[in-house]
Amino acid sequence: MTYIPAANRYDRMIYRRCGTSGLKLPAISLGLWHNFGHDTPHDTKRAICQAAFDHGITHFDLANNYGPPPGSAEEAFGEILRTDFRGFRDELIISSKAGYLMWDGPYGEFGSRKYTIASCDQSLKRMGVEYVDIFYSHRFDPDTPLEETMMALDHIVRSGRALYVGLSSYNSEKTRAAAAILRDLGTPCLIHQPSYNILNRWVETDGLKTTLKELGIGSIAFTPLAQGILTGKYLKGVPQGSRASQGKSLDPAIITPRAIESVRKLDEIAKTRGQTLAQLALAWVLREGGITSALIGASKPEQVVDCAGAIANLDFTSQELAQIDQIAEEKDVNLWAKSSQTE
Ligand SMILES: NC(=O)c1ccc[n+]([C@@H]2O[C@H](COP(=O)([O-])OP(=O)(O)OC[C@H]3O[C@@H](n4cnc5c(N)ncnc54)[C@H](OP(=O)(O)O)[C@@H]3O)[C@@H](O)[C@H]2O)c1
């Protein structure tokens, strides 16, 4: 059946300026890391993307390696662009990234000019688009001169392959250095994509959040729900079909009784605010203080709808914030710590 987007979609979302740029992003964005590979029926992918767009989620985040197999999420999204989203390209912000292992040999990962530009070309081909809106360096490469990676990003914009560039998981110091190079090249860094949620606050301790504000760079927080831990789903154990049950990126070993006790207390606070736990977790990421957009994942369209509802209440009392701080100890949920600490 032909998909017709909800007419009121832009009344259902709020849009925030990305740093000091002219680009606005939806407060909630959708990432296609999981549930867009060959392990998921195409109709589920379509339903998730349709639910997102119907709720004003205009930003879809991909990377070369999303799948499984790597590349298949971009292919699936390309199919959705050609069908359901046909005619809506100018209403969408599509991002992709290069940095993690994508193909064999010495040119298949990290930050060389050779890899970065070839990977961008492959992503455009898989999605069937002429350009992406944002192209990221997915991780800092300790062995390639930073200038080389940034010059590759600059070239990607100048050659029309992307409109803006971003950095992901670079620490504060490397972000400053990369942003200075990009500024000198005339392609300012639009956005930074770090992991950030109630249980993972490295962007605060590292100083990255302050740095981004100072440099006028926008931010999009990935894993804002700690891959699902910050939702009600693990309160009664690990449900069948959940990410933690699939042997993927969420190790069930970190969902300890102690972690669940914290999650239960957070759930109590969410209830007093009239929110689901997922909504509270997203509102916390988006609270006053600098994150432009919360980048969620979803395995069902209903989850997208629940998450989009977070924007109804983004304000916290200082008492609520203090309670959340007290409950939330850093859990071992930051899989990207190594990348952001690379010297
Ligand atoms: N730059 C990077 O290095 C990097 C790394 C990782 C991710 N990312 C980006 O960030 C995006 C989001 O990552 P993520 O998927 O880990 O984010 P997340 O939002 O923290 O976790 C998503 C998972 O939470 C569960 N969920 C979502 N909404 C829910 C709801 N309302 N109620 C109950 N459960 C809910 C679902 O789990 P189930 O599947 O168990 O149902 C879903 O798959 C990725 O798609 C990708 O675009 C970037």
The ligand as an SDF file (V2000), in Angstrom:
LIG
                    3D

 48 52  0  0  0  0  0  0  0  0999 V2000
   28.6560    6.6310   16.3060 N   0  0  0  0  0  0  0  0  0  0  0  0
   28.7430    5.4400   16.8550 C   0  0  0  0  0  0  0  0  0  0  0  0
   29.8250    4.8930   17.0650 O   0  0  0  0  0  0  0  0  0  0  0  0
   27.4650    4.7360   17.2090 C   0  0  0  0  0  0  0  0  0  0  0  0
   27.4770    3.5840   18.0070 C   0  0  0  0  0  0  0  0  0  0  0  0
   26.2620    3.0050   18.3360 C   0  0  0  0  0  0  0  0  0  0  0  0
   25.0670    3.5360   17.8930 C   0  0  0  0  0  0  0  0  0  0  0  0
   25.1000    4.6510   17.0860 N   0  0  0  0  0  0  0  0  0  0  0  0
   23.8620    5.2310   16.5510 C   0  0  0  0  0  0  0  0  0  0  0  0
   22.9150    5.3720   17.5840 O   0  0  0  0  0  0  0  0  0  0  0  0
   21.7060    4.7150   17.2090 C   0  0  0  0  0  0  0  0  0  0  0  0
   20.9760    4.2500   18.4170 C   0  0  0  0  0  0  0  0  0  0  0  0
   21.7240    3.2640   19.1190 O   0  0  0  0  0  0  0  0  0  0  0  0
   20.9620    2.2040   19.9940 P   0  0  0  0  0  0  0  0  0  0  0  0
   20.0310    1.4520   19.1040 O   0  0  0  0  0  0  0  0  0  0  0  0
   21.9320    1.4450   20.8150 O   0  0  0  0  0  0  0  0  0  0  0  0
   20.1120    3.2050   20.9240 O   0  0  0  0  0  0  0  0  0  0  0  0
   19.1610    3.0810   22.1640 P   0  0  0  0  0  0  0  0  0  0  0  0
   18.0300    3.9950   21.8370 O   0  0  0  0  0  0  0  0  0  0  0  0
   19.9540    3.3200   23.4030 O   0  0  0  0  0  0  0  0  0  0  0  0
   18.6520    1.5620   22.1970 O   0  0  0  0  0  0  0  0  0  0  0  0
   17.7010    1.1180   21.2670 C   0  0  0  0  0  0  0  0  0  0  0  0
   17.0190   -0.1280   21.7880 C   0  0  0  0  0  0  0  0  0  0  0  0
   16.2420    0.1830   22.9470 O   0  0  0  0  0  0  0  0  0  0  0  0
   15.0140   -0.4860   22.9050 C   0  0  0  0  0  0  0  0  0  0  0  0
   13.9430    0.5220   22.8570 N   0  0  0  0  0  0  0  0  0  0  0  0
   13.9080    1.6730   22.1350 C   0  0  0  0  0  0  0  0  0  0  0  0
   12.7890    2.3620   22.4240 N   0  0  0  0  0  0  0  0  0  0  0  0
   12.1300    1.6490   23.3450 C   0  0  0  0  0  0  0  0  0  0  0  0
   10.9160    1.8580   24.0260 C   0  0  0  0  0  0  0  0  0  0  0  0
   10.2170    2.9670   23.8310 N   0  0  0  0  0  0  0  0  0  0  0  0
   10.4930    0.9120   24.9070 N   0  0  0  0  0  0  0  0  0  0  0  0
   11.2180   -0.2100   25.1190 C   0  0  0  0  0  0  0  0  0  0  0  0
   12.3900   -0.4620   24.4940 N   0  0  0  0  0  0  0  0  0  0  0  0
   12.8370    0.4680   23.6180 C   0  0  0  0  0  0  0  0  0  0  0  0
   15.0250   -1.3820   21.6910 C   0  0  0  0  0  0  0  0  0  0  0  0
   15.5850   -2.6130   22.1350 O   0  0  0  0  0  0  0  0  0  0  0  0
   15.1250   -4.0490   21.5760 P   0  0  0  0  0  0  0  0  0  0  0  0
   15.8320   -4.1680   20.2770 O   0  0  0  0  0  0  0  0  0  0  0  0
   15.6370   -4.9700   22.6460 O   0  0  0  0  0  0  0  0  0  0  0  0
   13.6400   -4.0230   21.4460 O   0  0  0  0  0  0  0  0  0  0  0  0
   15.9970   -0.6810   20.7890 C   0  0  0  0  0  0  0  0  0  0  0  0
   16.5820   -1.5460   19.8450 O   0  0  0  0  0  0  0  0  0  0  0  0
   22.1860    3.6170   16.2740 C   0  0  0  0  0  0  0  0  0  0  0  0
   21.1520    3.1060   15.4500 O   0  0  0  0  0  0  0  0  0  0  0  0
   23.2260    4.3520   15.4790 C   0  0  0  0  0  0  0  0  0  0  0  0
   22.6090    5.1560   14.5000 O   0  0  0  0  0  0  0  0  0  0  0  0
   26.2660    5.2450   16.7630 C   0  0  0  0  0  0  0  0  0  0  0  0
  1  2  1  0
  2  3  2  0
  2  4  1  0
  4  5  1  0
  4 48  2  0
  5  6  2  0
  6  7  1  0
  7  8  2  0
  8  9  1  0
  8 48  1  0
  9 10  1  0
  9 46  1  0
 10 11  1  0
 11 12  1  0
 11 44  1  0
 12 13  1  0
 13 14  1  0
 14 15  2  0
 14 16  1  0
 14 17  1  0
 17 18  1  0
 18 19  2  0
 18 20  1  0
 18 21  1  0
 21 22  1  0
 22 23  1  0
 23 24  1  0
 23 42  1  0
 24 25  1  0
 25 26  1  0
 25 36  1  0
 26 27  1  0
 26 35  1  0
 27 28  2  0
 28 29  1  0
 29 30  1  0
 29 35  2  0
 30 31  1  0
 30 32  2  0
 32 33  1  0
 33 34  2  0
 34 35  1  0
 36 37  1  0
 36 42  1  0
 37 38  1  0
 38 39  2  0
 38 40  1  0
 38 41  1  0
 42 43  1  0
 44 45  1  0
 44 46  1  0
 46 47  1  0
M  CHG  2   8   1  16  -1
M  END
$$$$
